[in-house]
Amino acid sequence: MHRLRTLSSSKGRDKASSLLLEGTHLLSEALKTGFMPSEIVLTSKWLEEHSSLLVECSSDVEVHIVTEDVLKASLTTFTPDGVASLFPIKGLPTITKQSNFILALDRVQDPGNMGTLFRTALAAEVEEIWLALGADPFSQKVLRSSAGAVLHLPFKRLVDMEENVINELLRMLKKAQIRGLQVVGTFKSDFSKEKDVIPYWEIDWQKPTVLVLGNEGSGIHPKVQAFCTHKVTLPHNENVESLNVASAAVPLLLERLRAKMTS
């Protein structure tokens, strides 16, 4: 089961072109999207309790029954629930159309934040996500904190030297702007003293939009800030210097859905 361990790293996943999902919930979420595993590693106890889930898989899936100790030694989860599944990365959702609601994450580093952002984006009907560096969306921490949302949303990840990634993000934002999308950047509350920074509810969220959220420490890259067509803030008590990026994203992302539902 050493092969399962290798899929915990980005290098291992790239080499095998496979994604490892640890646990019952992620397997269930994948099957909801029609994403079929190539292999499933499970314990006898899990099979007794979840045989109906196994029936949902295609007949050609390879099933390996192992002991709980062997499975635990092969995974990153401290207390695995009895199953791990391997999926071909090529089976994940891909960007196939021009989207009207895009979330762009500029160097978001924390896996928990990344996963929560995917989950909130799915709830808010975001159509695609752009990742400029930051946490690996296929890491187990991101997959778990996203509750499987990573498996539902198409995304494009930019990985290179930071300068090259930022320049590529700018190119993508420019292309979106030419297509008619507003580029909305988020700023700390002290930016609200500047004339061009407004509360997030004062823009028209029903327009095609790219929402840009920045790095936990430094925020949005200065080059990207300068490219935003709209600069918004989430006003809050001044005793708090700044909000966690995943927390701030909730009202921002759901505002578009609220505006659509109440129009």
Helices and strands as residue ranges (DSSP letters): H 2-6, H 10-16, E 18-22, H 24-32, E 39-42, H 44-49, H 51-55, E 62-65, H 68-74, E 83-88, G 89-91, E 101-106, H 111-123, E 128-132, H 140-145, G 149-151, E 155-158, H 162-178, E 182-187, G 189-193, E 197-199, G 200-202, E 209-213, H 222-227, E 230-233, H 245-262
